[in-house]
Amino acid sequence: MKKILFILFAVAFSGAVYAQNIQMHYDFGKDRKLVTTTVEMFRPDKYGSTFFFIDMDYGSDERNVDNGVSLAYWEIARAFKWKETQAIMPRVEYNGGTMKVYAPPFVDKYVPIENCWLAGVEHTWASSDFSKILTLQANYKRIKDKEDASFQLTAVWTVKMAEGKLVFNGFADFWKEEMGWGTKKFRFLTEPQLWYNFCPNFAAGTEIEISSNFAEDGWQVNPTLAVKYTF
């Protein structure tokens, strides 16, 4: 549930467009069975664009639904431009948060999610009617106490179908991060979403989180059912 509004990046060239939404997902993944809420905002201006999102997880069936917020995570990013026809935009980003751990030695304790700082560039391709948009990013990435000189490659896309009633969007991240005991591993995370828009403000759909060496070793697939309200 993240980065989806970066697909509006190209629209920023055509004028002052902004959007924000709130999503609620029920996660059907193995040992997950939890609810996640996401708040996103994208706002362009004549000097670039600002994007942020905040994710919160709320317990799980296996881990007591009364636990309340078990994870809080946010990202904020800024892209910079100085002319309307600029093809490449420099960008900076920060990621961080906290989560509740259920395994020794931190049973039922909150621990920080590593602070990450990114800096890089991005470029966007779009169809003439903005029904198809693709943004690619290349970033230097610093992960506190783990990686002083890592990297992250990101793709963000949107495809509007059926006169905008159906929207297929999502992102994919690929980066390098130490996994403990000095072991280096490449990580991959993608979250494609499919939405049906009942009206300009309300949509229902699904998200499938597909990852490799992300929360656990190996590949994981975690589908959700979701609703979204756009302000």
ChimeraX attribute file (.defattr): number of C-alpha atoms within 10 A of each C-alpha:
attribute: neighborCount
match mode: 1-to-1
recipient: residues
	/A:1	24
	/A:2	18
	/A:3	24
	/A:4	21
	/A:5	24
	/A:6	27
	/A:7	25
	/A:8	25
	/A:9	28
	/A:10	19
	/A:11	18
	/A:12	19
	/A:13	18
	/A:14	9
	/A:15	12
	/A:16	11
	/A:17	15
	/A:18	19
	/A:19	14
	/A:20	16
	/A:21	17
	/A:22	17
	/A:23	18
	/A:24	21
	/A:25	22
	/A:26	20
	/A:27	23
	/A:28	16
	/A:29	15
	/A:30	10
	/A:31	12
	/A:32	15
	/A:33	19
	/A:34	20
	/A:35	21
	/A:36	22
	/A:37	19
	/A:38	19
	/A:39	20
	/A:40	23
	/A:41	21
	/A:42	25
	/A:43	20
	/A:44	23
	/A:45	15
	/A:46	14
	/A:47	14
	/A:48	20
	/A:49	22
	/A:50	21
	/A:51	23
	/A:52	22
	/A:53	23
	/A:54	18
	/A:55	20
	/A:56	22
	/A:57	22
	/A:58	20
	/A:59	21
	/A:60	18
	/A:61	13
	/A:62	10
	/A:63	15
	/A:64	10
	/A:65	15
	/A:66	11
	/A:67	12
	/A:68	12
	/A:69	15
	/A:70	22
	/A:71	20
	/A:72	19
	/A:73	17
	/A:74	18
	/A:75	19
	/A:76	18
	/A:77	20
	/A:78	20
	/A:79	21
	/A:80	20
	/A:81	18
	/A:82	10
	/A:83	11
	/A:84	13
	/A:85	8
	/A:86	11
	/A:87	11
	/A:88	14
	/A:89	18
	/A:90	17
	/A:91	21
	/A:92	18
	/A:93	19
	/A:94	17
	/A:95	18
	/A:96	16
	/A:97	18
	/A:98	17
	/A:99	18
	/A:100	20
	/A:101	16
	/A:102	12
	/A:103	9
	/A:104	8
	/A:105	8
	/A:106	11
	/A:107	10
	/A:108	15
	/A:109	13
	/A:110	14
	/A:111	13
	/A:112	14
	/A:113	16
	/A:114	15
	/A:115	15
	/A:116	19
	/A:117	19
	/A:118	19
	/A:119	20
	/A:120	18
	/A:121	16
	/A:122	20
	/A:123	17
	/A:124	21
	/A:125	16
	/A:126	18
	/A:127	11
	/A:128	8
	/A:129	8
	/A:130	16
	/A:131	14
	/A:132	18
	/A:133	23
	/A:134	23
	/A:135	20
	/A:136	16
	/A:137	20
	/A:138	18
	/A:139	21
	/A:140	17
	/A:141	24
	/A:142	21
	/A:143	20
	/A:144	12
	/A:145	10
	/A:146	17
	/A:147	15
	/A:148	13
	/A:149	11
	/A:150	16
	/A:151	19
	/A:152	21
	/A:153	18
	/A:154	19
	/A:155	21
	/A:156	25
	/A:157	24
	/A:158	25
	/A:159	18
	/A:160	17
	/A:161	13
	/A:162	8
	/A:163	8
	/A:164	15
	/A:165	14
	/A:166	17
	/A:167	21
	/A:168	19
	/A:169	23
	/A:170	26
	/A:171	24
	/A:172	19
	/A:173	16
	/A:174	16
	/A:175	17
	/A:176	18
	/A:177	22
	/A:178	16
	/A:179	16
	/A:180	9
	/A:181	6
	/A:182	9
	/A:183	8
	/A:184	13
	/A:185	16
	/A:186	14
	/A:187	21
	/A:188	19
	/A:189	19
	/A:190	22
	/A:191	23
	/A:192	20
	/A:193	22
	/A:194	20
	/A:195	21
	/A:196	19
	/A:197	18
	/A:198	11
	/A:199	11
	/A:200	11
	/A:201	11
	/A:202	15
	/A:203	20
	/A:204	17
	/A:205	18
	/A:206	20
	/A:207	23
	/A:208	20
	/A:209	20
	/A:210	17
	/A:211	22
	/A:212	18
	/A:213	16
	/A:214	17
	/A:215	11
	/A:216	10
	/A:217	12
	/A:218	10
	/A:219	14
	/A:220	16
	/A:221	14
	/A:222	17
	/A:223	19
	/A:224	20
	/A:225	16
	/A:226	21
	/A:227	18
	/A:228	21
	/A:229	17
	/A:230	16
	/A:231	12
